[in-house]
Amino acid sequence: MALKPEVLRNRKDFDRLYKRGRSISEKYIVLFAIPNALPMNRKAFLASKKVGGAVARNRARRLMKEGFRLMEKEDALKSGFDILFIARNTITGKKRQEVEASMKRALAKGKVLK
C-alpha cells in the first residue's frame, strides 16, 4: 500500500512546524502552518486525549478532515504549505459546519486561504 505524499508523517516535519510554523488559535482548533517549497499542501490532523476517548478523538479528526476536503474541493487554499490542525477540547459535540468555519478563520489568519 503506497503512502500518501500529502500527509505529514515525519518527526522532523512536525518539529519544524512546531518550532518555525505560525500558530493560530481558534475556537475549536489550533493551526500550525509553514511554507514547504512543494507544489502541494501537506497536512495532518491531531486530537489529544484532552478531547476525550477514542470515539471523540476520531470524530474530531473526521470533522477536520472533511472540512479540509471540502475547502480543497472549492479550491480555496493556496499551495505549498505544511498544515497541522490540532483539535481543542471544545470541538466535542460540534457540527461539521462549525468546525469548518473555525478552520477557515484560522487559515485566513495564517494567510493560507486564497
N, C-alpha and C positions, 0 to 999 in steps of 0.2 A: 504494500500500500504506500503510495507516494505521499510525502509530506507537502502540505500546502505552503507555498513560499510567502503568502501574505499574512501568515500567523507568526507572531513573535514567540520564540521559544528559548533562545539562548540567554544564559545568565548575564553575559556581557551586554546584551541589548537592554535588558531590564536595568542593569546597573547604570548604563549610560542615560537611560530615560530618567531614573531617579535623581542622578547627580546633575545632569545638564538640561534636562527637559523642563518645559514650562508647566507648572502645576496650577490647575484651575479648579476651584471647589464650586459645586452647585448643590442644589437641594438633595438630590438623590444619588449623585455620582461625584467622583473626583477624576479629573482628566489630567494625564501627563502626555505632552506632545513635543516632538522634536523633529526637525527635518532629517531625512535619511539618505538623500542623494540617489534615490532609486526612482524608477518610473511609476512605482505603485505605493500605496499605503500598506503598512504592516500594522496589525492590530492585535490586542489581547484584552480579555475581559476577566476581571478578578472579583471574587466575593469572599471576604474573610469570614471566620466563624462568628464575628460580631453581627453579621447579617442574620444568622440563625442556623438551623440544622441543614442537612444536606439538601432537603427538598427546597427550602427557602433560598439557599445559595444557588442551586441550579436554576430556579425560576428567575432569580435576579440576573444571572448570566444570559439566560434565554431572552429576557426582555431587552437587555442591552444589545445583544447580537441582532435581534430582529429590528430594533430601532436603527442600528448602524446599516443593516442590509437595505432597509428602505431608503435611507439617505444616499447610499451608493447608487441605488436604482434611480433616484431622482437626479443623479449626477450633481449633487450639492456640495461635494468635497473637493478640495484641491488635492493634487497628487504629490507624492514624495514625502510622506510623514510616517513616523512611528507613533502610534497612538495606543495609549493604555487607559482603559476605563476601569475604575475601581468602584464597586457598589458600596454605598453607605447604608447603615442600618435603617435609615428612613425609607429605603426602597421597598421594604416588605409590605405587601398588600396593595401596591400601586398598579395602575393600569399601564399598558404599553405606551399610550399616547402621552401620559405624564412623564414617563421616563425618557421618551424620545424628545420631548420638549426641553427637558433638563439637559440632555446630551447636546441638542442643537445650540442652546445658550452657551454651554461650555466650549463647544467647538468654535462658535462665533467669537468668544472672548480670546480663544487661542489662535485666532486667525487661520483656521483650517477650513472653514466654510468659504465657498466662492462668493 
